[in-house]
């Protein structure tokens, strides 16, 4: 099995680069305000909508920034391939996993999610600061990992041919088209299976892999080629991370997800 998540105890006294990704989909300013109030000392802040998405694009609700945008982001924060990148959010949220996937996509070799959320990290004695740290700008020669990225055309091919598995990370009600609070078309991408990302967490942290493995293996098998999606590519990231933690070798993320899919295929998918 992979080692995507580590506990605070495993990270104490380690030389790491902390990344704070706290965010609220209900209040997009809340995460930065929380960071300014206090964060793990040395942590830089990456905002879901300003840094980890390009909201000017129309390919879904949280489109992936261009490669040059991401490179500029990493270099401006002074990040290097030799760094051990450690990412946290409030705990049990999809924002740190979204950043985790992006760092993996950009080829960073050592990226870790913290099991504990910010408040738990404080209780465990990690130093807190309200000062924004400054790091020298870095120069990166990124080696993009295209094997974990999927676009709409690739998803359409999987949907049409069943050469691979599409895995919908939204709730069963949204997957079935019974309840759709956000997108203008209810249902799911044809041929997709369902694994609600919220089954993977409890009490503001993600469950241990041994606890969720039976649930995961009941839906997808290790030898299948899996493409995970959700509504906007955010809540699918925890499912991606959990599959990697479980040692699944062939997993991709459709960043545009269902909100991108329906711009090209605006049909009712409830029955397929």
C-alpha atoms as one frame of an Amber mdcrd trajectory, in Angstrom:
protein
   0.000   0.000   0.000   1.057   3.568  -0.601   1.692   6.118   2.112  -0.386
   9.149   1.224  -1.399  10.168   4.761   0.930  10.514   7.739   0.116  11.368
  11.333   1.419  14.407  13.142   3.662  12.146  15.225   5.360  10.858  12.085
   6.043  14.408  10.923   7.337  15.938  14.134  10.974  17.041  13.947  10.918
  16.527  10.166  12.199  19.135   7.737   9.073  19.750   5.671   7.407  22.488
   3.635   3.959  23.063   5.098   1.073  23.916   2.773  -2.144  25.344   4.260
  -5.221  24.737   2.073  -8.089  25.575   4.428 -11.128  26.774   2.497 -14.921
  27.045   2.589 -17.073  26.537  -0.483 -19.763  28.588   1.279 -17.392  31.506
   2.007 -14.427  31.679  -0.409 -12.661  34.281   1.759 -12.776  32.217   4.951
  -9.692  30.087   4.298  -7.324  33.005   3.803  -8.791  34.729   6.851  -8.133
  31.603   8.924  -4.574  31.464   7.583  -3.936  35.141   8.396  -5.245  34.602
  11.921  -2.890  31.692  12.491  -1.233  28.786  10.672   1.479  26.201  11.202
   4.734  28.136  11.333   6.381  28.274   7.913   3.246  27.260   6.031   2.357
  28.989   2.779  -1.288  29.334   1.787  -2.763  27.894  -1.417  -6.305  29.036
  -2.132  -8.653  26.585  -3.861 -10.101  29.200  -6.215  -7.170  31.629  -6.617
  -4.261  29.170  -6.749  -5.511  25.604  -7.279  -8.170  26.508  -9.877  -8.463
  28.935 -12.780 -11.938  30.344 -12.289 -11.731  32.277 -15.584 -12.007  29.022
 -17.531 -15.297  27.390 -18.498 -14.231  23.733 -18.211 -16.122  22.951 -15.007
 -16.618  24.810 -11.730 -13.025  24.491 -10.517 -10.917  24.199 -13.683  -7.273
  23.215 -13.472  -4.847  26.111 -14.050  -2.523  25.897 -17.037   0.866  24.301
 -16.464   2.671  27.637 -16.667   0.314  29.071 -14.031   1.059  26.167 -11.702
   4.787  26.446 -12.300   4.667  30.166 -11.481   2.688  29.360  -8.336   5.194
  26.794  -7.090   8.203  28.946  -7.939   6.704  32.036  -6.283   6.336  30.022
  -3.062   9.940  28.840  -3.333   9.001  25.176  -3.650  11.542  22.631  -4.910
  11.452  19.002  -6.008  13.764  18.208  -3.085  11.154  19.468  -0.585   8.955
  17.167   1.450   5.573  18.779   0.783   3.115  18.353   3.682  -0.464  19.554
   3.197  -3.241  20.207   5.698  -6.719  21.734   5.815  -9.448  21.744   8.483
  -9.357  17.939   8.542 -11.507  15.482   6.603 -11.982  18.029   3.820 -11.269
  17.733   0.069  -9.003  20.801  -0.207  -5.725  19.235   0.927  -6.323  16.182
  -1.316  -6.964  18.542  -4.264  -3.563  20.149  -3.653  -2.037  16.686  -3.156
  -3.214  15.600  -6.612  -1.895  18.797  -8.223   1.529  18.365  -6.624   1.608
  14.737  -7.803   0.550  15.853 -11.293   3.429  18.354 -11.289   5.826  15.528
 -10.469   6.825  16.450  -6.913   8.355  13.222  -5.580   7.515  13.555  -1.882
   4.004  14.770  -1.062   2.129  13.909   2.124  -1.344  14.601   3.501  -1.648
  15.107   7.261  -4.177  12.865   8.980  -5.030  15.598  11.461  -6.693  18.910
  10.671  -5.312  22.280  11.738  -6.927  22.376  15.199  -5.609  18.897  16.000
  -2.121  19.906  14.875  -2.212  22.795  17.333  -3.247  20.446  20.144  -0.304
  18.204  19.264   2.104  21.069  19.833   2.979  22.312  16.374   4.169  25.919
  16.389   1.659  28.489  15.161   2.359  31.841  13.514   0.334  34.665  12.019
   3.279  35.892   9.931   3.351  35.102   6.214   6.719  33.445   5.554   8.953
  34.536   2.703  10.973  32.073   0.671  13.425  32.735  -2.177  11.876  32.163
  -5.590  12.755  28.747  -6.978  13.385  27.529 -10.518  11.638  24.298 -11.453
  11.940  21.923 -14.385   8.661  20.124 -13.868   8.112  16.561 -15.059   4.341
  16.378 -15.468   2.697  13.070 -14.643   0.126  12.787 -17.428  -0.750   9.257
 -16.297  -2.940  10.642 -13.488  -4.751  13.291 -15.563  -7.891  12.787 -17.619
  -9.816  15.182 -19.846 -13.347  15.085 -21.245 -12.351  13.319 -24.466 -10.590
  10.546 -22.557 -13.589  10.157 -20.247 -15.925   9.958 -23.246 -13.834   7.107
 -24.632 -14.031   5.208 -21.337 -17.777   5.832 -21.145 -18.345   4.632 -24.705
 -16.078   1.584 -24.667 -16.022   0.524 -20.988 -12.258   0.188 -21.391 -11.694
   1.299 -17.828 -13.905   2.435 -14.964 -15.449   5.825 -14.261 -15.946   6.389
 -10.537 -18.368   9.089  -9.363 -17.402  10.458  -5.930 -20.643  12.340  -5.258
 -23.487  11.231  -3.001 -25.697   8.344  -4.103 -28.618  10.764  -4.526 -26.692
  13.042  -6.866 -25.255  10.054  -8.743 -28.760   8.662  -9.262 -30.136  12.037
 -10.309 -32.620  12.070  -7.422 -31.267  15.290  -5.956 -29.083  17.796  -7.827
 -28.469  21.042  -5.930 -25.786  22.554  -8.170 -25.598  21.323 -11.776 -28.316
  21.989 -14.338 -28.414  18.357 -15.480 -29.066  15.582 -12.966 -27.500  12.126
 -13.097 -24.031  10.811 -13.857 -21.674  10.102 -16.732 -22.890   6.959 -18.536
 -21.292   3.704 -17.294 -19.947   5.315 -14.083 -19.985   3.546 -10.733 -20.503
   5.362  -7.435 -18.330   5.733  -4.316 -19.413   8.624  -2.099 -16.274  10.390
  -0.849 -17.920  11.120   2.495 -17.864   7.405   3.297 -14.095   7.779   3.626
 -14.162  10.212   6.564 -15.421  10.529  10.095 -15.059  13.200  12.789 -12.976
  15.647  10.749 -10.407  13.172   9.518 -10.128  10.453   6.911 -10.524   6.896
   8.117  -7.658   4.428   8.222  -7.237   2.505   4.989  -8.026  -0.836   6.666
 -11.440   0.502   7.639 -12.448   1.745   4.182 -10.828  -0.948   2.059 -13.856
  -3.308   2.064 -16.076  -0.429   0.883 -13.622   0.528  -1.843 -12.982  -3.027
  -3.034 -16.713  -3.664  -3.305 -16.855  -0.995  -6.021 -13.498  -1.106  -7.836
 -10.729  -3.687  -8.074  -6.975  -3.160  -7.989  -6.430  -4.312 -11.574  -8.940
  -1.863 -13.071  -8.037   1.416 -14.726  -9.995   4.008 -12.776 -10.913   7.605
 -13.544 -12.398   9.455 -10.579 -14.705  12.446 -10.945 -17.220  14.440  -8.889
 -19.090  17.681  -9.523 -16.129  20.002 -10.009 -12.995  17.904  -9.480 -12.565
  18.795  -5.795 -14.324  16.076  -3.777 -13.040  13.411  -6.182  -9.508  14.154
  -4.940  -9.968  12.346  -1.584 -11.130   9.238  -3.467  -8.068   9.494  -5.714
  -5.838   9.812  -2.637  -7.501   6.893  -0.842  -7.121   4.639  -3.881  -3.420
   5.502  -4.004  -3.155   4.848  -0.254  -4.696   1.424  -0.949  -2.045   0.729
  -3.600  -4.263   1.006  -6.677  -1.762   1.467  -9.525  -3.889   2.991 -12.297
  -5.932   5.965 -11.091  -6.689   9.218 -12.890  -8.629  12.342 -11.935 -11.026
  14.064 -14.320 -10.501  17.601 -13.046 -13.331  19.131 -15.070 -15.664  16.437
 -13.728 -19.441  16.395 -14.157 -19.768  20.191 -14.407 -17.458  20.069 -17.444
 -19.031  16.911 -18.901 -22.526  18.406 -19.143 -21.281  21.415 -21.124 -20.633
  19.004 -24.007 -23.145  16.243 -23.220 -26.142  17.991 -21.603 -28.371  14.928
 -21.544 -30.229  13.215 -18.730 -27.876  10.463 -17.531 -30.048   9.043 -14.773
 -30.888   5.806 -16.534 -27.419   4.793 -17.761
